[in-house]
Structure formats: structure tokens, C-alpha cells
Amino acid sequence: MAVERASSEEQMLIEMVRDLAREQVAPRAAQIDAEGAFPWDMKELLAKQDILAMPFPEQYGGLGSSEVSILMTIEELAKACATTALLLCVQQLGALPILLAGTEEQKQRFIPRLATGEWLAAYALTEPGSGSDAGAMRTKAERRGDTYVLNGLKHFITNAGIAHINTVFAVTDPSATGTRGISAFVVEDGTPGFHLGKIENKMGIRGSQTGELVFEDCAIPAANLLGKEGEGFKIALATLDRTRPGIAAQALGIAQGALDFAVQYAKQRVQFGKPIFDNQAVQFMLADMDIKVEAARRLVYHAGELMDAGVSRFSRESAIAKTYASDIAIEVTNDAIQVLGGYGYMKEFPVERMMRDAKICQIYEGTNQIQRVVIARALGG
Ligand SMILES: Cc1cc2nc3c(=O)[nH]c(=O)nc-3n(C[C@H](O)[C@H](O)[C@H](O)COP(=O)(O)OP(=O)(O)OC[C@H]3O[C@@H](n4cnc5c(N)ncnc54)[C@H](O)[C@@H]3O)c2cc1C
């Protein structure tokens, strides 16, 4: 079974997460969705249970967990609440550029407080004019003495105005060809010239705060440059390769949650004098949902295993996992609504929320069309 892939300590952690998700996260999910406000209580819960420490090495106060166990944890949380699962996804996304490209001094400065959950992270790549074509960004960072001065705007940023640590990508050399003029920086909350812009009103993951980051003559220490000037885009893509399986795990969890609910409902709902589960048409729908969820699980864990094995190239597997898991999450949540009939369409039951939450997994961290570009590129050699 799934948990055998993790060490026994990690198995215990995942079982703890499963209980936590069922007992403390699931009862909050509908309210988080209805209120559309950032769930600070869920952040505290994950921090207290060391779940936010999982992606960080032990020497910086983290748990140093395997990728597979992080994916399983995201899956368990997403079964109950996709917004809560996203807290762990984005803690890893925003911090990974520091882990991948930061100096020892930068890691010591930033990571321990991310590992405790005192600070949250954000990853700021997207701009209004550059989404899929992220390399066309216009935010600039100009070197002035011991500082870089940032000007520009990032949008659709998860944890905007919530995160303390913002990994921001900006152009340092406009004359460089392609994406070679882009660099990566850490911008700390409270830096003069850095403020929150518009906050979006979204279809799903409604407790996650998505918004604009505005930079107006924002001077940050030159010591906050990650890697060398010009390496920013490489760092951005290397990060996404490693975090897309997390989005796949989020989609997988949502789909499993919807399937579990639909099965339980079908066994209880009586029409024509018998549970609707007794109709083969309903059984086959549930069986097809199960096939898709199980196939997605294999792809998600496989991507994690490759990372844990230290394989250097896994963009294709990461993109396949994200694409497949998010595509089936839409199909499975849609079918779950169908199994519930009219009740599935009502907010009283969780499956309509699950379908709204599943949709974002086809879009963020690169749309599924862009994932197919990545996969096709690997096929091209
Ligand atoms: C809720 C939410 C949270 C987000 N969080 C973050 C975050 O934390 N950090 C961050 O940096 N970004 C974040 N994003 C941005 C997200 O990654 C982008 O929305 C996404 O990459 C698509 O960019 P776009 O919205 O500009 O769409 P566009 O790039 O304009 O794409 C529109 C459509 O065209 C298609 N398309 C574009 N180019 C091609 C092509 N070459 N071939 C085939 N099809 C193509 C796309 O697949 C899509 O269907 C978030 C977005 C949302 C909605």
C-alpha cells in the first residue's frame, strides 16, 4: 500500500496527518471556503504539528522529510481541504529557490523561521503580461551600491500579503538574450517600497490569499540576490520541476476525497427501494473514478521517488503527474457531483467545493497546456 514507500517514522507522521485532516481540518473546510479568508488557525495547526517543517533540512530546523512523504501529506490534507493542503505546497514553493540557490548565510537567515512556520513563503514569477510566457516579465531590479532597487508588479501570487519571505524574479539585465537577464531575490515583508495590491476573489481554494505584489523603488540588500545575476529563470524552472508533483498530490487528494464521499453517499441514498450503489451504472461510475485516482497516485509517487533517488532529470515525470492528476481531479469531482444528483450541486455537501478547488490544479504552476509542451520537449530529446 501507499504508506510502505515512506520510512516507519514517516508512516507514523502520515497517519497522524490523516487523523488530523479528518478530525480538525475537514470540519473547517466548508467555512474556509464560504468566508474566503486566510485560515490562520490551519497554518498554526500545521506549524504546531511540524508539518510545515517537512520540506526543510534538519540543519535548518526542518524534518528533512522525503519527497514521497511530503506528497502523501499534501494528499491527506487535500482530501479534507485543498486550501489547507496548499499551505504546505507554497511553503515549499516559496522557499525552494533559497534551498536550491542560496548561500549558507542566506539559508541560515531565512530557513529556520520558515521551518517553524513562524514565517510563510511566497513565490512571485507571474505578471499581468507574462503568465505562461514567464520569461517576458517586466519587473526590474537595478543594482545601486549595496542594494537592488525593484520596480514592477507581480500578480496572482499565492500568499501575497501573508508571506514574510517573497521569492521574486526580476530583470537585472534587459540587454541579455532570452531569459538570461532574469535574477532571483528574497524580498522580506515590511521592506519600504513593497506593498500588497489587489486581492483576487476566486472560484476555488478560497481561503488562500492570491494577490498583487507591488514594487515601487523598493531597495533590498544586495545580499538577498539568490545565486548569480542572470540565473533567476533557471532557478524558477528548477523550483517548479520539484513542486509540480505537490500540485499533483493536491489534485489527487481532492479526487480521493470526492470519491470517498460519493461511495459513502451511494451506499446510504435509497431510491426505488434500494441504495443507489446497487445500480451497476452507479458502480461503474465509481469504479472508473477509482481507476483514475489510483493511476494518478502511481504517477504522483513515482515523481517523488525520482526526486528522492536524486535523479537529475524528472521534468517529464513531474509534468505528467501534474497534468494527469489535475485532469482526472476535474473528471472525478464532476462525477462525484453526478453520483449525489441534486444534492451534489448544493453547498451543503462538499463535492461542489471539491470541483471548484480541483480546477486550479490545471492552471497554476504552469497550465496543463504548458505541461504538455514540457512533455513534448522531452519526447523531442
Ligand atoms: C489562484 C492562482 C494562484 C497562483 N499562484 C501563483 C504564485 O504563487 N506565483 C506565481 O508566480 N504565479 C501564480 N499563479 C499564476 C499562474 O501560474 C498563471 O496563471 C499560469 O501560469 C497561466 O498564466 P496566465 O494566467 O497568464 O494565462 P496565459 O499564459 O495567458 O494562458 C491563457 C491560455 O493560453 C494557453 N497557452 C498560453 N501559451 C500557450 C502555449 N505556448 N501553448 C499552448 N497553450 C498556451 C494557456 O494554457 C491557457 O489555457 C497563480 C494563478 C492562480 C489563478
Ligand as a Chemical Component Dictionary entry (heavy atoms), coordinates in Angstrom:
data_LIG
# 
_chem_comp.id                   LIG 
_chem_comp.type                 NON-POLYMER 
_chem_comp.pdbx_formal_charge   0 
_chem_comp.three_letter_code    LIG 
# 
loop_
_chem_comp_atom.comp_id 
_chem_comp_atom.atom_id 
_chem_comp_atom.alt_atom_id 
_chem_comp_atom.type_symbol 
_chem_comp_atom.charge 
_chem_comp_atom.model_Cartn_x 
_chem_comp_atom.model_Cartn_y 
_chem_comp_atom.model_Cartn_z 
_chem_comp_atom.pdbx_ordinal 
LIG C1  C1  C 0 -5.181 31.021 -7.815  1  
LIG C2  C2  C 0 -3.870 31.238 -8.509  2  
LIG C3  C3  C 0 -2.698 31.189 -7.776  3  
LIG C4  C4  C 0 -1.477 31.430 -8.406  4  
LIG N1  N1  N 0 -0.320 31.444 -7.653  5  
LIG C5  C5  C 0 0.845  31.842 -8.227  6  
LIG C6  C6  C 0 2.023  32.039 -7.449  7  
LIG O1  O1  O 0 2.036  31.800 -6.240  8  
LIG N2  N2  N 0 3.128  32.502 -8.069  9  
LIG C7  C7  C 0 3.167  32.764 -9.391  10 
LIG O2  O2  O 0 4.211  33.212 -9.872  11 
LIG N3  N3  N 0 2.074  32.575 -10.175 12 
LIG C8  C8  C 0 0.923  32.121 -9.621  13 
LIG N4  N4  N 0 -0.213 31.946 -10.395 14 
LIG C9  C9  C 0 -0.141 32.237 -11.816 15 
LIG C10 C10 C 0 -0.272 31.002 -12.697 16 
LIG O3  O3  O 0 0.899  30.242 -12.655 17 
LIG C11 C11 C 0 -0.637 31.501 -14.102 18 
LIG O4  O4  O 0 -1.981 31.948 -14.032 19 
LIG C12 C12 C 0 -0.485 30.445 -15.165 20 
LIG O5  O5  O 0 0.870  30.118 -15.352 21 
LIG C13 C13 C 0 -1.089 30.880 -16.512 22 
LIG O6  O6  O 0 -0.733 32.178 -16.841 23 
LIG P1  P1  P 0 -1.891 33.191 -17.321 24 
LIG O7  O7  O 0 -2.923 33.170 -16.253 25 
LIG O8  O8  O 0 -1.264 34.486 -17.634 26 
LIG O9  O9  O 0 -2.507 32.542 -18.603 27 
LIG P2  P2  P 0 -1.949 32.672 -20.111 28 
LIG O10 O10 O 0 -0.487 32.419 -20.143 29 
LIG O11 O11 O 0 -2.457 33.948 -20.692 30 
LIG O12 O12 O 0 -2.677 31.457 -20.804 31 
LIG C14 C14 C 0 -4.025 31.506 -21.266 32 
LIG C15 C15 C 0 -4.323 30.223 -22.014 33 
LIG O13 O13 O 0 -3.451 30.082 -23.144 34 
LIG C16 C16 C 0 -2.757 28.854 -23.069 35 
LIG N5  N5  N 0 -1.415 28.994 -23.610 36 
LIG C17 C17 C 0 -0.532 30.018 -23.399 37 
LIG N6  N6  N 0 0.615  29.787 -24.046 38 
LIG C18 C18 C 0 0.478  28.603 -24.678 39 
LIG C19 C19 C 0 1.317  27.817 -25.498 40 
LIG N7  N7  N 0 2.560  28.174 -25.809 41 
LIG N8  N8  N 0 0.828  26.649 -25.988 42 
LIG C20 C20 C 0 -0.413 26.232 -25.662 43 
LIG N9  N9  N 0 -1.260 26.931 -24.883 44 
LIG C21 C21 C 0 -0.815 28.093 -24.403 45 
LIG C22 C22 C 0 -2.732 28.508 -21.573 46 
LIG O14 O14 O 0 -2.519 27.122 -21.362 47 
LIG C23 C23 C 0 -4.102 28.981 -21.151 48 
LIG O15 O15 O 0 -5.053 27.998 -21.439 49 
LIG C24 C24 C 0 -1.434 31.667 -9.790  50 
LIG C25 C25 C 0 -2.623 31.691 -10.536 51 
LIG C26 C26 C 0 -3.829 31.485 -9.908  52 
LIG C27 C27 C 0 -5.083 31.534 -10.734 53 
# 
loop_
_chem_comp_bond.comp_id 
_chem_comp_bond.atom_id_1 
_chem_comp_bond.atom_id_2 
_chem_comp_bond.value_order 
_chem_comp_bond.pdbx_ordinal 
LIG C1  C2  SING 1  
LIG C2  C3  SING 2  
LIG C2  C26 DOUB 3  
LIG C3  C4  DOUB 4  
LIG C4  N1  SING 5  
LIG C4  C24 SING 6  
LIG N1  C5  DOUB 7  
LIG C5  C6  SING 8  
LIG C5  C8  SING 9  
LIG C6  O1  DOUB 10 
LIG C6  N2  SING 11 
LIG N2  C7  SING 12 
LIG C7  O2  DOUB 13 
LIG C7  N3  SING 14 
LIG N3  C8  DOUB 15 
LIG C8  N4  SING 16 
LIG N4  C9  SING 17 
LIG N4  C24 SING 18 
LIG C9  C10 SING 19 
LIG C10 O3  SING 20 
LIG C10 C11 SING 21 
LIG C11 O4  SING 22 
LIG C11 C12 SING 23 
LIG C12 O5  SING 24 
LIG C12 C13 SING 25 
LIG C13 O6  SING 26 
LIG O6  P1  SING 27 
LIG P1  O7  DOUB 28 
LIG P1  O8  SING 29 
LIG P1  O9  SING 30 
LIG O9  P2  SING 31 
LIG P2  O10 DOUB 32 
LIG P2  O11 SING 33 
LIG P2  O12 SING 34 
LIG O12 C14 SING 35 
LIG C14 C15 SING 36 
LIG C15 O13 SING 37 
LIG C15 C23 SING 38 
LIG O13 C16 SING 39 
LIG C16 N5  SING 40 
LIG C16 C22 SING 41 
LIG N5  C17 SING 42 
LIG N5  C21 SING 43 
LIG C17 N6  DOUB 44 
LIG N6  C18 SING 45 
LIG C18 C19 SING 46 
LIG C18 C21 DOUB 47 
LIG C19 N7  SING 48 
LIG C19 N8  DOUB 49 
LIG N8  C20 SING 50 
LIG C20 N9  DOUB 51 
LIG N9  C21 SING 52 
LIG C22 O14 SING 53 
LIG C22 C23 SING 54 
LIG C23 O15 SING 55 
LIG C24 C25 DOUB 56 
LIG C25 C26 SING 57 
LIG C26 C27 SING 58 
# 
